[in-house]
Amino acid sequence: MLGLLAYVLALSAYLAVGPQTIDSWLPSDWIASDRIRFFVSLVRKLIVFVLLPFVLFGPLSGYNLRDFGWQKNSWRELRRSHLPVVLCLSGAILAFQYFLGGGAAPLREGKFTVHQIFLGLPLCFIWLAIEAGLVEEFFFRALLQSRLSAWFRSEITGVVLMALLFGLAHAPGFIFRHAGVVEGLGANPSALDAIAYSIVTLSVSGLFFGIVWARTRNLVALIIIHAATDLLPNLSGFVRTWGL
């Protein structure tokens, strides 16, 4: 836990200044290309949220993939008892965002062509399953929540603490990298607004994901639900970036 705490603190510092610093080292034509930045961002996230944590707190600490919810049973249960959970929750989230979410406004207003919808939706979903689902659910739920629950000997404590950390981890993106545009928060929110929004909105999502993880221990199911959650708010940016 001390090693994990040290990693979280180092990760917090990285989220504040690391991505901008890395971008300053890259060729300018890479930064100018939205498509290249997509992959640069993905590689960064996979390294700091999946690869390094798995190496440090997986094999080196006596854990394997099964301990992170990635096993044959995950796929088998996804076709059995966990399938209704995934379908019902994903469907409810998509319906809520379509009818009430600001990120789905372009879709409701008919601003996409049929081609963009039928090609963009599945491709964007696949991208988000890796870029958001795998990255965030592996680190925050399979790793941190599991360790916190074991440390405090309480699933409820693990869920609540991880939900708070999950929300706060998004605040630097709102402040420094204009991620608030997707959430309707604006391109340059104040630090207080970004932190408050992260706790009030995204920590609630963290509670939701945390409960699903505590009940299923199925990383694959969580990846699918997370991708569905992010799908409609990110569809416009995905279609625009890839010229679909």
N, C-alpha and C positions, 0 to 999 in steps of 0.2 A: 504493500500500500504506500509506503514511503517513496518507493521508486515511481509508482504510478502518479503520486501527487507531484513529484518533481517533474514528471513528463507533462502533466497538465499545466503546471506553471510555465514551463518552457513553451508549450503550445500556445498559451495565452499571449506570451510575448511575440511569438511568431505571427499569430493572427493580426496583431496590431501593426507590425511593421514588415513582416517577412515577405508577403506577396508583392508589395510595392518595390522592395529591395531587389527581389529576384527579377522582376520586370525591368528594372533599370540596368541589369546586366545582360539582358537579352537583346538580339538585333532589333533595331527600330522597326524593320519591316514585319517582324513577327508581332510586335505590339500593335502595329497598325492594322493587322488582319484579325477580324473578329473570329474567323474560323480557327486560326492558329492559336489564338488566346483560349479558345474552348479547350483545346487539347493540352495546352500548357497548364491551365487551371486544373484539369482532370489529373494530370501526372502529379502535380504538387499535392493534391488532396489524397491520392492513392498512397503516396509516400508517407506523408505525415500522419494520416488517419488510419491507414490499414497496414502497409508494409512494415514500417518501423515498430508500431505497437505490437503487431503480431510476433515479430522476431523477438522483441524485448520481453514481452509478457506472455508469449506463447511457448515455443520450444525451450527457450532459455529459462523459463520459469516452471517447466514441467507440464504445460498445457498443450493441447493439440486442437485441430479444427473442430472436433466434436464438442469441445468445451465452449466453442463460440457459436454453437447452433448450426453448424454446417456439417451435415451428415446424411446418410442415406435415409434415415427416418424423417428428415425434413421434407424430402421430396415425396416420400410415401404418405406422410400425414397431410401434405398439401393436396393430395388427391382424395383424402378421406375427411377426417374431422375438422381439419384446418381450412378446407376449401370454402365452406359456408362463411367462416369468419372473414376470409380474405375478400370474397365476393360481396358480402353484405356491407362491410366497412368501407371498402373501396367505392362501391356504388353509392353509399350514403354521402361520402366525402365529395365525389364527383357531382352528385346532384346538388348538394349544398353550394358548392363553388359555382356551378353553372347558373343557378338561379339567384344567388345572393353575393357571390364573390366578385370583386372588382376586376380581378385578373382575367375573368372569363367574359368580360364585356365585349371584346372584339368578336368572340364566337357567337354570343347572343345577338349581336347587331349585324351578323351576316357578312363580316368583313373578310372571311376566308372563302376561297373557292373550294369546290368539291375535291379537286386534286390536292389542295393543301391540307384539307381535313383528313382524307383517307391515307395520305402519305405522311403528313406531319405528325398526326397523333401517335401512330405506332413507333415511328422513329424517335420522336421526342420521349416517349415512354421508355424505350430501350436505353436511351442516353441517360435519363434520370435514374433508372434503376441502378446504373453504375455510379454516376457522378454524385447522386444524392443518397439513394437507397443503400447501396453497399457501403459507401464511405461513412455516412453518418450512423447507420444502424450498427455496423460492426464496432465502431469506436464507442459510441455513447451507450448503446444497449448491451451488446454482446460482451464488451470489455468492461466499461466503467460501471454500468448498473449492476452487472453480475458481481463485480468485486466489492462494490459498496454494500450491496445486500448481504454478502457473506461477512464483510467486516463488521457491520452493525447488527448482523443476525436478524435482519428485518427486511422483507421484500418492500414493505410500504416506505420505509426510510430510503431504500435504494431508488425506488421510483420517484419520490419527491425530490431528492437531492439531484438526481440525474436530470429531471425535468428542468430544474432551475439552471443547472450548468448548460443544458442543451439550449435554452433560451439565450443565456448570456453569451454563448459562443458565437451567436449570429450578430451581436451588436457591432463588433469591429467592421464587419462587411457593410452594415448600414452607414457607418460613420465615414469609413475611408474608401470604400469601393463602389459606392452608389447602388448597392444592392437593394436599397429601400424603394427604388423605382418599381420593381416587380411587386412589392408588397403594398404599394400605394402610399408609402411613407415619404416619398420625395427623394430627390437625388442627394441632398445635403442636410439631413436632419441633425439636430443638436445631439450631443452625447446623451443628455438626459432623456430626450425623446426616443433615441435609439434603444437605450437600456430599458426604459419603461415599456416600449412596444415589444421588445424581445421577451420580457418577463410575462407581460399580460397575454400576449398572443402565442408566441412560439413555445413558451413553457407549458401552456395548455396542450399544445400538440405533443410536447415531450411526455406529459402525463399519459396521454392517449397511447403513444407508441410504447411507453414503459409498461403499461398494464398489459398490452398485447404480448410483449416479450416475456413478462413474468408468468403469463398464463400458458404460453405456447413453447417458448425457448426455440422458436423456429425462425432463423435468420432469413430464409428465403421468403417466408410469408411477410415478414416486416419490410423487406426490400420492395415487394410488389405493392404493399399498401402505401409506403412512403412515396414511391414513384407516382402512384395515382393521386396522392395528395398534392404533389408539385406540378402535375401535368398541365392543367388549364392555365395557371398563372404564368407558366414558362413557355407556352405554346407560341405566342406571338414572337418572342425573341428568337426562338429556335427557327421558326419559319423564315423570319427576316434574315437571320445569319446565314442560313444555308440556301437561300433563294428558292425555296420550294414553290 
